[in-house]
């Protein structure tokens, strides 16, 4: 790195690596399996007793390669990746990329955890049940809720739990025919709208006023006896906190509706504000975001759904309880109005354990300090980015933001023709990136940045320096930016393939079928 300019001389490895099926060599093996021993054969006896639908009609079409070639294949692919452990990943926007302490990985991979089976008897898994129980209570303290289910595999699934609880509550209270509307906001996470629609509700969407906060007058006009619930994020995905949130929940409660707090990103307010004091009946957290377990596909994920006491009977089962007499932990399945299982078993244990370790390591004061540093980092970058030519941040001019900001390159585009997607591609040439997929595109040419507490001032300065350099190029040599990337494995993506399910191929078999079908049609046309 040039310490004066803060720019790295980056050039990513580019292997042009085929997919593993294309590397296969018939008869090549990585492992030679031993022949079945007589004792095992005698124990198993007749495999024909298996149900017919469980017996393959043909051999599995698997790659045939030596161990050495498999290792090289995946190491090459790993060199073409960017990620939170490799680069400054604040450009993931609303996704909250935090440092995951490696000691937490050691904990999760310990055979005492990794080799547990969910069907084991409760007496043999007391340690894991205790972790889940304690995590439930830690999240109660952070949120003010009275009970949590950690069953969900991620945020959208947690929202689905909340939608299911709203529907079940209406059915139990005899209001399912009269309360058929759910209110949300345009900058709340789209999964809230998707779940409400999936559960059969009509959707009313509130847009922001000039200050960027949801329009309270519009909410007053929307709320009625037909309001089943408010499903809202705060701060919303543009990073502006709605200080009137208690007025919103009070208004919905006045007509007998429920209030759900989407807290997938709690990063800027954990330990500072709580869902209970804001008047919410339900909330959820992403343990794989706010609480440092690796995000989503790098995870796995875990969504935690919290409710007040009156809604506890509706939670998915099982939940973990503690016997006050024996001090033993057990799985409770007999919640009277439970929405059932949302996911197999009782949660994604490795993600829960990592998040629990993070909370215990920080303690209450540390959790609050992490939020304060996240807000400090964000507002430091906020001032720096706004000083760059061509950048702006719609709404709430002159105010601070919370944990992230949705910026706009609209002015830059008007003056140079360079778009936010062009900048994204040029970012790869410096070993960093940011997302442009922050829907809806109400903010023109958007880019959302969220520097969590994990990042140092030096790293923030490096990201800012990269941004400044790309903007300089946009004004002086826009074609350099438009034709990027030049030093990365990333290429220009043809979004037509992402938008057309007919072009998707999620398995090798479906790829070969569609690939061959394409050329057959081409030959017929010719």
N, C-alpha and C positions, 0 to 999 in steps of 0.2 A: 504494500500500500504506500502511496505517496502521502506522507503524513501532513504535508502542507495543503494538498487539495482534498484529502480524505477519499480519494478514488483508488480502487484496486485495479491492477492489471489482471483481469479475470478472463479465463478462457476455459469453458467447460469441456470435459471429455465428450467425444462424439464417436460412438462405436458403430452406428448404423446397424444395430443388432437385430437379427431376424427374431421372430417369435420362436419359442422353444419347439413347437411342432415342426417347424421348418428345418430344425437342426437335427432331427431324429435320423438315426441309422439303424435299419432293421437288424435285430439280433444283438445290438450293443446293450450292455447292462451296467448299472451302477452297483447293484446288489444281487448276489445269487442267493436265492432263498433255499434253505435246506429242505430235503424231502420230508414228507410227513412221517413222523415216527409212529411205530405200531401202536404204542399206548394211546397216542392222541387219536389215531384212526379208530381204535376200538371204543374210545370214549364218545367220539362224535357219531360213529356208526353211519347211519344212512342220511346223507345230505339231501336225498330226494324228498325228505319229509318237509323241506322248506316249502312255503306257499309258492305257487307257480309265478305270482307277480314279483317275487323277490329273486328269481333266478334269471340271470342275464341270458338273452338269446344269442349274443355274440360276445367276443372278447372285448375288453375295455380298450379303447383307442388311446393309448398313453404314449408319451414320447419315450424313445429308447436311446439312452445316452449314458456315458460313464459318469462317475461322480465328479471327476475333474472338469469335464466339460459343463456339467450342470453348475458347478461352483463358479466357473469363469463367466458363464452366461448371466447369472444373477449379480455378480460383482460388477460386471460391465453396466448392467442396467442401473445399479445403485449409484454409479458415478455420473449418471445422467439426471439425477434427481436434485431438487432443491427441497429444503425442509427446515423446520424450526431448530434442529440441532446443527445445521450447516450454514444457514444464511440468516439475514435480518428479515424476519417473517412478519413484520408489522403490517404488510400490505394485504394480509388476509382479511382485513376489514372487520366485519362483525363476528369473525370466527374465533377471536381471542386465543392467539397462539402464545402459550406460556412455556417456560422452561419446566420440564418434568425431571425432578431430581432423580439421578440414576440409582440412588439407594432404594427408591420406590420400585424401580424395575427389578432390583434384586429381591425385594420383598414379594412382588407378584409372581416371580419365577421360582420362588422356593417350592420344592416338591410338596411341602405341607399345604401349599395353596394350589399349585398348578395340577397336582395329581388328585385333588379331591373330586368326588363324583356327586352330582346333585341328588342322587337317589340314596346316598348314604344315610344311615340312621342318625337322627338328631344328636344322639349321645356321642357320636364320633366327629361331629363338626361344630362343637361348642365354640371354638375359637372364631370361626368365620361368622357364625350367628352373632357372636358378641360384637364383632367389627360392624356388622350391618346395624345392629341395635344401637351401638354408640354413634354411628354415622347419622342415623335417624335423629337422635337427640341433639347432635351438633347442629344439624340443619334446622331443627326446631328453634334453637337459640338464635341462629342467624336470621331466620325468617319470621319467627313469632307464631308459626303454625303449630298445630297440636299433634300431628301425626304425618309420617312420610311413608310412601312406597318407593322402593329403589328398583322396582322390577323393570321399568322401561329401558330400552336399549339406546335411547337418544332423545333429543329435544322434541322432534316431530312426533315421536311415539308418546312422549309425555303429554304433549298437547292432545293427542288422541285419547289418552286416559282422561284428561280434563273434559273433553267433549263428551265422552261416554258417561262421566259422572253427572254432567249437566243434564243429559238426556235421562239418566236413571233417576235423578232427583225429581225431575218434572213428572215422570211416570209415578213415582212413589207418592208425590204430593197431589196428584190428580190435576196437574196443570199442563200436561203435554199438548192438549188441544188449544189452549188459550195463549200459551207463551211459545211463539215460534220464530222469534227474531233474535239474532245475536249481533251486537255492535262491536266493531273493531276500528282500527285506524289504518290509514294507508301506509304508514311507516312502521307499523307493528309487523312482526314476522309473518310472511305469507301463509305459513302453516296454520295460523289461527283461522284464517279465512277458509283454507282448504278443509280443515277438520269440521268447522261449523257447517260447511256445505255438505260434507260427507255424512254428517249426522242429521241432515234433513232440515236445517234451519235456513231461514232467509237472512241475507247478509246486509247490514247497513254499515257503510264505511264513512268514517269521519276524516276530513282533510284538515291540514294545518292552517292556522291563521298566519298573519305576517310575521309573527314571532317564532314560527316553526312548531309551536305547540298545538295539540289538537284543539279545534275550535269548540269552546264550551257551549256557545249558543247553538251550534249545530248539534251538539250532543243533547241539549235540552229539547230540541225539536224532534230528535230521533227516539228518545226514551218514551215508552208508553207501557200500558198494561200488557202488551205483547212481548215486552223485552224479557228474554230468558236469561241473558248474561251479557256482560262486558268482557271481552278478551283483548287485553291491551299490553303493550310493552312500554316501559318507562325506566330510563330514557329510551326513546325510540331509536331506530337504526341510524338516525342522523346525529345522535349524541347530545340532544337537547333534553334536559330534565324538565318534566312538567310538575312544577311545585304545587299545582292545584289538584293533584291527583285524588286527594281525599274528597274533594267536592264531586269528582266524577263518580267515585264509588258510592258516596252517600246518595247521589241522585238515582243511581241504578237500584240501590237497596230500597229507596222510597217506593218503588213500584214492585218490590218483591223479587228482583232479579239477583243473580249471583255475579261475583266479580272474580275474574281470573287474571293473575299477574304473570305474564311471560317474562321470566327472568333467566332466559338462556344465557344472557350476558349480564352477570351481576358485578362485573369487574370493577366498576368505579364507585359502587355504593355498598359493597358488602361490609357489614359491621357498622355502617353509618345510618342507613335507613332500613326499615323492615316492612314486609308485606302486611303484617297485622296492623301496624299503626297507620298504614295507607288505606286500610279498610277492606283488604282483599279476603275472600273466602278460600282461595286456592292460589298456589303458585308452583312453578317448577324451576329447577336448576339443571344445567348441563354440568355434570361432574367432570366431563372431558374438555371443559373450556375454563370456566371460572376457577375450578379447583385443581387445575394443573395436569390432570391425567391427559395423555396425548389426545389430540383432537380427532374425532370421527374415524375415518378409514385408517388413520395411524394409531388408533386407540386400542381396543374398541370403545364405543361410546356408552354413556350411562345417563339416563334422565331420572331425576328425583322429583316426585310429585308430593307436595305438601298440602294439607287441608286443615280447616278448623274442625273442632270436635263434632259438630253436627253432620259433617260430611265424611267423617272417618268410616262409618259403616259402608260407604260406597267404594272404598279403595280396592284396587286389585288384590287378590290373594295369591300366595300367603304373605303376611307381614310377620316380622319377628317380634315376639314379646318375651318378657322375663317373668318367671315364676317367683313371686316375692318370698315364698317359704323356702323353696329348694335352691333359689338363686340360679336355676338352670334356664337356658334360652330355648325357645321352641317356636315352631312355625304355626301361626294362627290362620286357619282356613275358614272359620265360621262367621265372617262378617255378614250381617243379615241382608244387605242390599248390594253386595259387591258386584262390580262390573265384570268380575271373572279374571281370567288371565289375559294379559296383554302380550306377554312373552313367556317362554318356558321358564320354569323354576323361579328363583327369587331375586334375580338381578345379575349384572355382569360383575362378578366378584373381583377380578383384577382391577378394573377401573374404580370400583368402590374402595378397595384397599389403598390404591395410590392416592385417591382424593382424601381419604381419612388420614393417611400418614402426613399429607401436606397440611391439613388443618391442625393436627396435633403438633406438628413441628413448629408452626407459626404461633399457635395460641390465639386467644381473642384479640389481644393487642396487635399481634402480627398480621392477622387477617385485615384489621382496620388499616394498618399501615400500608399493606399491599394496595388497598383501594386508593389511599391518598397518593401514593407514588404513581399509580396508573393515571390518575387525574393530572398530576403534575407533569408527567411525561407527555400526555396528550396535549395539554395547553402550551407546553414548550414548543412542540411541533406545530401546533395550530398557528402560533405567531410567526414561526419560521416559514411555513408553507405559504401563508398569506402575503409574505414579503416577496415571493417569487412572481415574476411577471407572468400574466396569463391565468393565474390561479385565483379562485374565489371560494367562498363558503356561504351558500344561500341561507337565509333566515337568521334571526337573532343577532343582528350586526352589533358588534362591540361587546357581546357577552362571552363568558367562558363556556366551554363545553365540558361534558363529563368524561367518558372513557374513549370516545372516538369522534371522528368528524367525517361527514360526507362532503367532500370538496367537489369542485367543478372545473373542468378545463375548457369550458365553452368559449371564453375570451381567447384562449390560445388557439382553439380551432378556427375561430373567425379571422384571426390575424395571420395564421401560418398554414392552415389546412391540416395540421397534425391533430389527431383524435386521441381520446383516452386509450383506445385499443393500440394505437401506434406506440404510445408511451409505454404501455404494458409490455409490448414486444421488445422495445429498446431496453427496458429494465433488466431483462434476462441477460443482456450482454454485460451487466455489472454484477451478476450473481444474486440479484434480488428480484422481486416481482410485486405486483399488487393485482387484486381482483377488479374486474370491471362489471361483474355480473350482479350488481346490486339493484334488483328489480323492486318496484317499478322505476323506470328512468325518468322520474319527475324532475330530478336534478339533472340538467343536461351535461353530457360528457362526464359522468361521475367517477370518482375514485374515493374509496373509503379506507382510512388508515386508523389502526388501533394499536398504539404502543402500550403494552401492558407494563406492569412493574418489573418484568423480567429483563427489560432492555436498559443498557447503560446509556449515559449521555453521549459517550463516544460512538455508540452504534446509531443512536438517533441522528447525530451529526453526519455520520457516513451516509445514511439514507437521504438526508436533506441535500448533501453535496451531490449525490447521484441525480436527484431530482433537478437540482439547479443546472447540472451539466446537460441533461437531456433537454431541458427547456432552452438553454443557450443554443444547442444544436438545432432545435425546432425553428428558431428565428434565423439562424445563420445558414443552415443546411438541412432543410426539412426532409429531403429525400433520404438522408442518412437514417432518420428516425422512422420514416414510412416503410423503408425496406428492411428494417430490423426484424429479427435478431441476426447478428453477424458472427457471434462467438458462442452461441448456445445451441443445445440440441433441439430447443423449442422451434417449431415452425408455425406458419400461419395456418390456423385451423379453419377448415371449411365447415361453417356452422350448419350447412344444409344436411350434413350427415348426422348432426346432433338433433336436428328438428324433425327428421323423417324416420319413423320407426321401421319403415321398409328397408332402410339401409343399416340398421343396427345388427350386430352379430356378437352375441355375448358368449358363445362357445365356439370352439374350433370347428365342430361339426356344422353349426349354422353358418359359419364364415365360408367353409368350403362349398356348402350348398348354394349360398347367395353368390359367391364368386364365380362358380361354374355356371350358374343360371344366367348371370350377367353376360358372359361370353357366348352362351348359347343363343340368347336373344339378339346379341350383336351380329352373330353369324347369320341368323335368319333375316335380319334387316338388310344385310349386305347382299 
